[in-house]
């Protein structure tokens, strides 16, 4: 459970920085993807090729 709390704290901080306009949307998405990958979180990713419309 400790790992999940670390992930949530980092995502909350990331969201706060984005709301304060200290990060661009592109930076926000890139960092979010890196966090998801590092904590092995399965979720919807905007760059997932399976989600692209043919």
N, CA, C and O of each residue as an XYZ file, in Angstrom:
216
protein
N       0.822     -1.192      0.000
C       0.000      0.000      0.000
C       0.870      1.262      0.000
O       0.428      2.318     -0.453
N       2.061      1.160      0.488
C       2.947      2.319      0.533
C       3.236      2.847     -0.871
O       3.288      4.056     -1.096
N       3.423      1.924     -1.803
C       3.737      2.307     -3.170
C       2.562      3.062     -3.805
O       2.763      4.018     -4.554
N       1.344      2.626     -3.501
C       0.163      3.303     -4.035
C       0.053      4.725     -3.501
O      -0.313      5.640     -4.239
N       0.366      4.915     -2.225
C       0.321      6.250     -1.630
C       1.370      7.170     -2.248
O       1.109      8.350     -2.478
N       2.544      6.632     -2.512
C       3.588      7.424     -3.171
C       3.115      7.888     -4.540
O       3.308      9.045     -4.913
N       2.489      6.975     -5.292
C       1.983      7.305     -6.619
C       0.922      8.403     -6.543
O       0.956      9.357     -7.320
N      -0.009      8.270     -5.616
C      -1.089      9.252     -5.479
C      -0.541     10.620     -5.100
O      -1.013     11.636     -5.612
N       0.437     10.661     -4.221
C       1.046     11.932     -3.834
C       1.708     12.614     -5.024
O       1.576     13.824     -5.210
N       2.417     11.831     -5.824
C       3.103     12.400     -6.983
C       2.106     12.900     -8.022
O       2.315     13.956     -8.620
N       1.028     12.156     -8.242
C       0.002     12.575     -9.201
C      -0.695     13.844     -8.700
O      -0.991     14.738     -9.491
N      -0.956     13.926     -7.398
C      -1.601     15.118     -6.832
C      -0.696     16.344     -7.010
O      -1.175     17.420     -7.368
N       0.581     16.187     -6.765
C       1.519     17.289     -6.951
C       1.610     17.684     -8.418
O       1.663     18.870     -8.746
N       1.628     16.701     -9.288
C       1.665     16.963    -10.724
C       0.433     17.753    -11.164
O       0.546     18.704    -11.938
N      -0.737     17.360    -10.672
C      -1.974     18.059    -11.018
C      -1.960     19.496    -10.495
O      -2.423     20.414    -11.172
N      -1.427     19.681     -9.291
C      -1.365     21.027     -8.721
C      -0.447     21.928     -9.546
O      -0.780     23.083     -9.811
N       0.699     21.404     -9.948
C       1.619     22.185    -10.775
C       0.979     22.544    -12.121
O       1.193     23.633    -12.652
N       0.201     21.621    -12.656
C      -0.485     21.888    -13.922
C      -1.550     22.966    -13.747
O      -1.677     23.858    -14.587
N      -2.319     22.887    -12.654
C      -3.349     23.902    -12.392
C      -2.746     25.282    -12.183
O      -3.347     26.286    -12.563
N      -1.570     25.339    -11.585
C      -0.895     26.619    -11.361
C      -0.163     27.100    -12.613
O       0.521     28.123    -12.598
N      -0.322     26.343    -13.691
C       0.287     26.656    -14.988
C       1.811     26.698    -14.942
O       2.446     27.488    -15.641
N       2.385     25.838    -14.111
C       3.833     25.702    -14.053
C       4.317     24.590    -14.974
O       5.518     24.446    -15.203
N       3.376     23.801    -15.503
C       3.667     22.752    -16.469
C       2.749     22.917    -17.669
O       1.594     23.316    -17.524
N       3.261     22.610    -18.846
C       2.394     22.613    -20.024
C       1.617     21.297    -20.060
O       1.932     20.359    -19.328
N       0.609     21.242    -20.909
C      -0.190     20.024    -21.024
C       0.664     18.857    -21.516
O       0.496     17.719    -21.076
N       1.573     19.156    -22.425
C       2.451     18.115    -22.971
C       3.362     17.550    -21.877
O       3.546     16.336    -21.784
N       3.931     18.437    -21.049
C       4.785     17.995    -19.943
C       3.981     17.174    -18.936
O       4.445     16.148    -18.441
N       2.774     17.642    -18.646
C       1.888     16.953    -17.703
C       1.616     15.519    -18.174
O       1.720     14.578    -17.388
N       1.272     15.355    -19.439
C       0.979     14.029    -19.970
C       2.216     13.143    -19.983
O       2.142     11.961    -19.648
N       3.355     13.717    -20.370
C       4.598     12.933    -20.434
C       4.997     12.430    -19.043
O       5.344     11.260    -18.877
N       4.947     13.306    -18.059
C       5.321     12.919    -16.698
C       4.319     11.919    -16.140
O       4.702     10.967    -15.460
N       3.043     12.130    -16.421
C       2.014     11.191    -15.967
C       2.233      9.795    -16.531
O       2.073      8.803    -15.820
N       2.604      9.716    -17.827
C       2.882      8.414    -18.437
C       4.094      7.750    -17.791
O       4.098      6.541    -17.560
N       5.124      8.550    -17.501
C       6.320      7.991    -16.860
C       5.982      7.438    -15.476
O       6.459      6.370    -15.094
N       5.156      8.176    -14.727
C       4.755      7.701    -13.405
C       3.951      6.411    -13.514
O       4.165      5.473    -12.746
N       3.021      6.366    -14.474
C       2.224      5.152    -14.661
C       3.127      3.969    -14.983
O       2.930      2.873    -14.457
N       4.105      4.185    -15.838
C       5.014      3.110    -16.209
C       5.877      2.676    -15.020
O       6.078      1.480    -14.806
N       6.380      3.626    -14.256
C       7.270      3.284    -13.152
C       6.546      2.591    -12.002
O       7.150      1.804    -11.274
N       5.251      2.880    -11.834
C       4.478      2.238    -10.772
C       3.598      1.111    -11.304
O       2.766      0.571    -10.574
N       3.783      0.752    -12.592
C       3.058     -0.341    -13.226
C       1.543     -0.177    -13.095
O       0.832     -1.123    -12.755
N       1.064      1.029    -13.366
C      -0.359      1.325    -13.317
C      -0.939      1.104    -14.710
O      -0.436      1.641    -15.697
N      -2.000      0.309    -14.775
C      -2.683      0.091    -16.053
C      -3.779      1.133    -16.172
O      -4.605      1.283    -15.272
N      -3.785      1.845    -17.274
C      -4.803      2.868    -17.459
C      -4.889      3.274    -18.910
O      -4.148      2.765    -19.751
N      -5.779      4.178    -19.200
C      -5.948      4.661    -20.558
C      -4.851      5.662    -20.865
O      -4.675      6.648    -20.150
N      -4.109      5.397    -21.942
C      -3.036      6.286    -22.348
C      -3.373      6.862    -23.706
O      -3.862      6.163    -24.593
N      -3.105      8.145    -23.854
C      -3.441      8.816    -25.105
C      -2.568      8.366    -26.266
O      -2.964      8.514    -27.422
N      -1.384      7.817    -25.986
C      -0.499      7.380    -27.065
C      -0.591      5.881    -27.324
O       0.241      5.326    -28.041
N      -1.585      5.228    -26.754
C      -1.772      3.803    -26.939
C      -2.222      3.529    -28.373
O      -3.292      3.992    -28.770
N      -1.433      2.788    -29.167
C      -1.809      2.568    -30.570
C      -3.108      1.791    -30.734
O      -3.751      1.892    -31.778
N      -3.506      1.029    -29.742
C      -4.763      0.276    -29.841
C      -5.964      1.204    -29.771
O      -7.053      0.821    -30.199
N      -5.800      2.413    -29.243
C      -6.894      3.365    -29.092
C      -7.097      4.223    -30.345
O      -8.099      4.930    -30.463
N      -6.134      4.157    -31.284
C      -6.232      4.987    -32.479
C      -7.368      4.512    -33.377
O      -7.656      3.319    -33.466
N      -7.994      5.457    -34.029
C      -9.076      5.147    -34.948
C      -8.491      4.864    -36.319
O      -7.716      5.659    -36.849
N      -8.864      3.736    -36.885
C      -8.316      3.324    -38.190
C      -8.920      4.120    -39.326
O      -8.572      3.902    -40.486
